[in-house]
Amino acid sequence: MIAPAGQGDQADVAFRQHAPGAIGLETMLSAGAPADLIVVDADMPWVLDPAELKSKCKNTPFDEARMTGRVVRTIVAGRTVYEYV
């Protein structure tokens, strides 16, 4: 979930940090442990371009919508599998 600019709070951050534990996932990063995570720039403004969607279907109600907050990196098992450049 990407919170609108200025609307994130400590309770929301705490929920996101601890929610994986509620379904039995490990919540701490440690040396040698699998690391699946995302890096988000919560302040980055951007406009959704349907041509950049990875889905075969390019229909979206968010066509040309202005957004705040973007995933800039996805790491799976310690390897970067997506990076926004």
N, C-alpha and C positions, 0 to 999 in steps of 0.2 A: 504494500500500500504506500502510495506517495502522498504525504500530507501537503495541503496547500501551503504556500509560503507563509511562514510565521505562525502556523497553527500546530506544529509539533510540540509536545511537552514531555516532561520527564516520565510521566506515567506511561505514555505511549511508547517511548523508547524502552522502558523497563519491560513492558509487555512483549515487545518484539524480541528482546534479548532472552526472555525466559519461556516464551511460547513453545519452542521446540521441545523443551523438557516435558511439557504436558502430554506429548505423544511419544515419549520414550527416546527422543533423540538427544545425543550428547550436546551440551550447550557451551562447552569451553574449547578453545583452541589450544592445542599443546603440541610440542615437537613430536613428529612421527604419527600424529593422529590425522585421519582424513579431514580435509578442509573443503567444504562446499559452502561458498558464500558469495555475496554480491557487494560491490562497492557502489555507493550512490552519492552523487553530487546533488544534495537536496536543494541547492539554490540555482541550479543551471536551468535557464529558460530555453525552451525549444518549441518547435511547431511540428505536429504530426504530419508526416508526408506518407500517404498510403502506398506510394511506390517503393518505400523503404521497408514495408512490412514483410516479414518472413513467411507469412501465410500465403497459400495459393489464392485465397479469396481476398481481394483488396477492399471489400465493402467495410466501412466503419462509420459509426455516427460521430467519430472524433476527427474526421477529415479536416485538416488545416487548423485544428484546435491548438490554442496556445497552452503549454504545460509548464509547470515548474517542478524540477526534480527529475533526474535521469540516471538510470543504471549506466555506469561508465566501465565496469568490469565485472565479469562473472568468472568465478574460480570453482572448478570441480576437481575433487581429489588432488588439490594442490596445483593444478594446471590452469592457466588462463585459457578459457574457451570462447570468450567474447570480450572485446575491448572497443569502446566507442572512441573514435579518433576524429 
